[in-house]
């Protein structure tokens, strides 16, 4: 599962992947990371690469937005603005 997040965070993303809301595996792994970080996420609506910074934007429960970034080999979850 970590390979999926690593691939999405990588620089070599193709334009076709940007239009997709994320694979089911990517959504499950993103939800797990968000919950382990102490945030609430009952349903992942979509996972999208951020425009800058090599991170992912995760939309949960239609109202919550989180970022997932790779830092020193670990994933860091934050609340997106």
C-alpha positions in Angstrom: 0.0 0.0 0.0 2.8 2.4 0.7 4.0 2.0 -2.9 0.6 3.4 -4.1 1.1 6.6 -2.0 4.7 6.8 -3.0 3.8 6.6 -6.7 1.1 9.3 -6.3 3.5 11.6 -4.5 6.2 11.0 -7.1 7.1 13.6 -9.6 6.3 11.4 -12.6 2.5 11.5 -12.4 0.7 11.4 -15.7 -2.1 13.8 -16.6 -4.7 10.9 -16.9 -4.3 10.2 -13.2 -5.1 13.8 -12.3 -8.7 13.5 -13.5 -9.4 10.4 -11.4 -10.7 10.6 -7.9 -8.2 7.9 -6.8 -8.2 4.1 -6.8 -10.0 2.2 -4.0 -6.7 1.1 -2.5 -5.4 4.7 -2.5 -8.6 5.8 -0.7 -8.3 3.1 1.9 -4.7 3.8 2.6 -5.3 7.6 2.8 -8.2 7.1 5.2 -6.0 4.9 7.4 -3.2 7.5 7.6 -5.7 10.3 8.3 -7.4 8.3 11.1 -4.0 7.2 12.6 -3.1 10.9 12.8 -6.1 11.6 15.0 -8.3 13.2 12.4 -11.9 12.2 11.5 -12.6 10.6 8.1 -15.6 8.4 7.6 -15.7 8.4 3.8 -13.0 9.4 1.3 -14.6 11.2 -1.6 -11.4 11.7 -3.6 -7.6 11.7 -3.5 -5.9 14.2 -5.8 -2.3 15.3 -6.4 -1.7 18.9 -5.1 -0.7 21.4 -7.7 2.6 22.1 -5.9 4.7 20.5 -3.2 4.5 16.8 -4.0 1.6 16.1 -1.8 -1.9 14.7 -2.0 -5.2 16.4 -1.2 -7.8 14.0 0.4 -11.4 15.0 0.6 -13.3 13.2 3.4 -17.0 13.4 4.3 -17.7 16.1 1.6 -16.4 18.8 4.0 -13.0 17.9 5.3 -9.8 18.3 3.3 -6.4 16.9 4.4 -2.9 16.9 2.9 -0.6 13.9 2.9 3.1 14.6 2.4 6.1 12.4 2.4 8.8 13.7 4.8 12.0 11.9 5.7 10.4 8.5 4.7 7.2 9.0 6.7 3.8 10.3 5.7 2.6 13.5 7.4 -1.1 14.4 7.5 -2.3 18.0 7.9 -5.5 19.9 7.5 -5.7 21.6 4.1 -6.8 25.2 3.9 
